[in-house]
Amino acid sequence: MKHFLGSIILAFLSILTVTGQSNALDLSGKWDFQIDREDTGVKEQWFRKILEDHINLPGSMPEKLKGDEVTVHTQWTGSLYDSSYYFNPYMEKYRMEGQVKLPFFLTPDKHYVGVAWYQKNVTIPSDWKGDRIILFLERPHIETTVWVNNREIGMQNSLCVPHVYDLTAAVAPGKSCRITIRIDNRIKDINVGPDSHSITDQTQGNWNGIVGRIELQTTPKVHFSDIQIYPDLKDRKATVRISLYAPASAKATLQLSAESFNSDKKHSVPTVQQNISVRSGDNKIEMELPMGEDFLTWDEFDPALYKLTATLTCGKEREAKEVQFGMREFTIKGKWFYVNGRKTMLRGTVENCDFPLTGYAPMDVASWERVFRICRNYGLNHMRFHSFCPPEAAFIAADLVGFYLQPEGPSWPNHGPRLGNDQPIDKYLMDETIALTKQYGNYASYCMLACGNEPSGRWVSWVSKFVDYWKATDPRHVYTGASVGNSWQWQPHNQYHVKAGARGLSWTGAQPESTSDYRNRIDTVKQPYVSHETGQWCAFPNFSEIRKYTGVNKAKNFEIFRDILNDNHMGGMGHDFMMASGKLQAICYKHEIEKTLRTPDYAGFQLLALNDYSGQGTALVGLLDVFFEEKGYINAAEFRRFCSPTVLLARIPKFTYTNNETFHADIEISHFGKEALQKANTVYCVKDKYGKIYARGVVSTRDIPIGNLFSLGSIDMKLNDIRTPQKLNLEVRLENSDIVNDWDFWVYPDKVKLKQGNVYTTDTLDEKAISILQEGGNVLITAAGKIKYGREVKQYFTPVFWNTSWFKMRPPHTTGIFLNDYHPLFRDFPTEYHSNLQWWELLNKAQVMQFTHFPADFQPTIQSIDTWFISRKIGMLFEANVLNGKLIMTSMDITSQPEKRIVARQMHKAILDYMNSDAFRPDTRISPEQIQTLFTKIAGDVKSYTKDSPDELKPSIVN
């Protein structure tokens, strides 16, 4: 990559954010091809010979099944924090040649890192005589060197913009020539970081090839080299800055006009003209385009777009270019973003370049429009691109949809490279952001820019200069140095921040509520604060998704996880685990997003992510699968209740009550819609799952301004008429609209009488318990805090964060619970088949029992869902026939502080009532010895073998 420096400027003499080249010759199709494993092609002058193989372009080598089979020897581009795959005896079958499956990311069919050559014979059209002729390569990966016949044209390296070569001096119209392209996808002098989503095997893959347009194009000798449009809404104009190149001095005429093209209302801008004198070389010209009184603006609600037509006439030569733009201003005032003067909150997701079918980002507009429209259906208006810049098709699609984008420089300068240490990455990142801004800067959807993700090194001073440069250079966008986690330093020059720290739920240490917010974490921040990678709550894998992977990458990680579940005698429970864990995941996302919306001056959030992330250990953080398709446990309409331009909020101090209390909720609204709401009538309803109404009324009738934390009133409901345990639902809506939100809460009797009946209760399997079981009696073991076999499994109420492989078994290890909610045990304990907020009192930090030594067909009644990397059979309550009697054993604390722990008290009552009923009929037989093992056996912690990437270990592992 070392020859890159400076080449990007040469490339931009030849490319524009435009459509409609004067002439273009499509070079897609069959190319000669050859892999250069030893990198001897330059020395041996392969550009002079006929290559031995063939390939169809555009495409990547993996897409065309070119390269090597994946083996345990494969050297991956990316950090592998859990190296147990290379040591674990269980994984041996997945390391065998021809049967390799990887647990930490998707497994490609083919893999190749190195040099490959591409060659095609082309006849230059005879009518191109006198024109400038360029070779246009969209999204090659990574470094290209071009020869025409035997003449080297040059080398370029960009992960963000097309590689463009001027071939004018090397070709002759009407004659044939041989174009040879050498592509190298190795990390060399310029190291963007092996985990950068622009190159890493964690996401798209480090492929070799060209996946976009491949064309010969022509322009006149006097031609446009750049057109940039700067909207000015206040003065109703657009300033057009034009760069022209001329080989010699000449007289020319410039004409500009514009017309809207995608909105119901049409608008045409009259033509303006300017006569100019151009000198030899580069020429800078600035023209004003008056837009008129009734010009259209672009935003998420009305994404009206224009096409500027710029016409250059010089003698007999004429060039016309079309440039897409929108009349849009994305600005900052105080702690908020403003779009065209309207206060705006960002509701975003992160695009991690996970596209398993191709292994690279889509190059067509339709695919991106699909993604953005799905995100819009889920109430989002913003997308950050993690350490990569998408192709032009993404900007075109986002313009059409009305979606705000934050592209980034293609680097995660960490895990090797360091920013600000005078390494080549410093200049490369600056050059890349300059290049991508010239290429895509006119698109209205390009609103924000960061240099990349989570840098290391002396990076603060570097990103400060980065932000200062962009603030002074281009006012169309706003700038942050880097998107960072909580432990990274503050960046004092940022216009806005993308930072972790003000995110997450506090449910590990306190019961769920909806009164708290993040204000004490951001109250001293003076710029807009956008959360970095909010959520990251995991769900269990969806094994039915495996069949969707019909492209270059296969979900063999899912196959491993399915095998593990099968080997632990739970193979039929995969769908149940996915649905139950997914319901908990959705609950966590709802409450974290609402907590963000409840926070004063919180400018936005970025989920990581709305869809699953295939790499870094397999991070199933998405409410949608990696293909942006629903998994079955939440849909767009349900998600929009708490994530949309207008969201009703309720500050509720707790979600579990006794019937001698009063339920109270303060109702607020976060409204960032198109306009303020006049005389909005807010109504509420409390009902049970069957639709029975317990309370209803009007909260208030008020005008609602744009902004968050506007108080609408409060709701109070006495609960004394509720005699039996109930789950109720508070629904609040703006009348005659689709703006609605809801919250579950639970009511239990204040007075609960525990009927011991014929049940003997103990906290261990003591001699009396054995005797009672021998005599055919019933025993309840309340073993909270006494379990050893399962003690290493750390359970919180919230699910696994990111995944336990990448974070080396950092707790929690579970992803909620699964149970049969039709089981008679739960007749007086209202529950669904999954964790909900009432379970917090019983689940959070509770021990689990491990049942590896129990019969294969045994399943606990309340089953904890283990991390999918291990899938131990674990749970917190089981029933069994033991000796001649019947037993229930639980590791939940159902006995302490019954006057305060009303859910545990109700569970205790439900268990006793069930055990004293005729319905208590366990169907599994367990021996006393097996039960005793739960108190004595120690499994030990799961080992990942190394605290660092195993890259350094691989040679000794595989040789």
Disulfide bonds with the S-S distance in Angstrom:
none
